[in-house]
Amino acid sequence: MSNAHHGLTRRTLLAGATAVALGTATGTARAASAEVPSLWREFTRTPFTHPQIPYVGRAGCRRGAAHFPRRPAVADVRDYGAVPDGTTDCAPAINRAVAAAGRAGGGTVTIPPGTFRIDGLIHIGHDGVVLRGAGSGRTTLYATKSLTELIGVYGSRYGGTKSAWSWAGGLIWLAPKARWDSLVAAIKAQTWPFEGWTGNKRDEWEPLTAVEPARQGSWTVTVADATHLTPGRLVLLRVADDPSHTLLQHMCGGGPGPASYYWTDKTKLLSYVPYEWPVRIAHVRGRRVTLERPLPLDLRPEWNPQFTTHVRELTGAGVEGLTLEVMETPQSPHLLDKGYNGVVLQCTYDCWADDVTVRNVDNGFGLVAASSCTLRRTRVGGRGEHHPYFCREGSHDNLIEDFTIEQRTVPAPADTQLHGINVEGLSSHNVWSRGEMQMGTFDSHRGLPFANVRTDITVNNNGRHGGDANAGPLFGARFTHWNVRVTNGRAGLMKLDGLAPYSATVGLNTVTDFDQIDVPDFTGDLHTRLELYGTTGAVRPRNLYEAQREL
């Protein structure tokens, strides 16, 4: 789809972008030191197809809407037996109220100020249900048990002794009811499931139609048969690989480096393929189908691109205005987490968390096969955690903004790991914006994430990345770090020009390699750009995501 189709000409796009870049500080001392990098000027000319910077201007719930839906109140947890005395187990009452809201077709479940003890997890599994406290400083859910106690041991589907609660599940868990029921049943049966959009065995899908070849950045595609495609329907774009792994090469920008990379033994990475991208249909005209977001990659015949069904999504649900405080326990050794986890969104689309704090958790906020969701004004604090934020299992187009990772309140025990803001497993077009990281790092767990953005973030870069060697590259193409302030001067995973192919680092203060020094996965020229290096806050626009929204 052309820019003109959106009511924008290239001239107006560039003019608007320049205005955003310079802001309103023209003539001030601050504006005099501001610089607009050449990368930004290039991007405004080709926003959907730039080789180093991804288009993320529609990331987040309802394409990044500033306000979440306000559902009418349909239940108060006190009416179902919840008591804010800090000693009564209120989990059954809260879940009864949430279930009643689901039966009513959606609505808000209110939790008044006070401390409500929960000895079980809270599950939101119906569309349009919002769990709303009186504010993260006023309503507290005090959790006393782990997911291991509540559901059982959860082993890794890749074998070994690892606990999958190290990267999955939450004590507040948003997931469609049927999908959640099947996951819990599989865990209890110790048949460790896949966690994504096509079921525990990745076989719960049916083809809808083949999709003809198209280019990354296209908004409109041609399909073989549009009979089952209607505006507003959520479909799964499913893209397979070929024996030469040219799809994976394409995700890395292509060229000699990815072509010579040895993909065949990367068994964990290959288990993530096909690439699955949920998207809503905006318009249908004959066999021409317009999507609500541009294509994340090319579609080629050898990859058998098709629209398919998927497990039913959870949509329009959220959690707001509360603190989840977990009973303080020692942090477990690495990959043996018991599941004192915070808030997880799984198989969700257009869902959110707003003004939510979690404390003393193993893992904070999780996006697992979640797409087009927003985490806003979230905070992780307390005794320290494994993953403050994780984004995995093919999670796409999500927005995490105004987030804080607090400094831990106790020293890290031996044999534990701290990551930070994690992305892995072919996850793409996710944004982390306006963050304060008092500890952690920009973590990739391998698995070839691509086209993700971190912008306007201050970080004490003291975490480490993870990922098995058989999960493949740390980075695909079009990673962008834009206006990042590293307080301890450590380069690892911040400065991308020596690590990520076809990517960009813009507006980063001077950093030095020490402690963890990574090497690129691909040989030869990475075609990665570095601009305004050695600056802090000089780059305009200051926030890449917000500037793209203005376009």
Secondary structure, 3 states (H helix, E strand, C coil): CCCHHHCCCHHHHHHHHHHHHHCCCCCCHHHHHCECCHHHHHHHHCCCCCCCCCCCCCCCHHHCCCCCCCCCEEEEHHHHCCCCEEEEECHHHHHHHHHHHHHCCCEEEECCCEEEEECCCEEECCCCEEEECCCCCCEEEEECCCHHHHCCCCECCCCCCCEHHHCCCCCEEECCHHHHHHHHHHHHCCCCCCCCCCCCCCCCCCEEEEECCECCCCCEEEECCCCCCCCCCEEEEEECCCCCCHHHHHHCCCCHHHHHCCCCCCHHHHHCCCEEEEEEEEEEECCEEEECCCCCCCECHHHCCEEECCCCCEECCEEEEEEEEECCCCCCCCCCCCCCEEEEEECEECCEEEEEEEECCCEEEEEECCECCEEEEEEEECCCCCEEEEEECCCECCEEEEEEECCCCCCCCCCCCCCEEEECCCCECCEEEEEEECCCEEEECCCCCECCEEEEEEECCCCCCCCCHHHCCCCCCCCEEEEEEECCCECCCCCCCCCCCCCEEEEECCCECCCCCCCCCCCCCCCCEEEEECCCCCECCCCHHHHHHHC
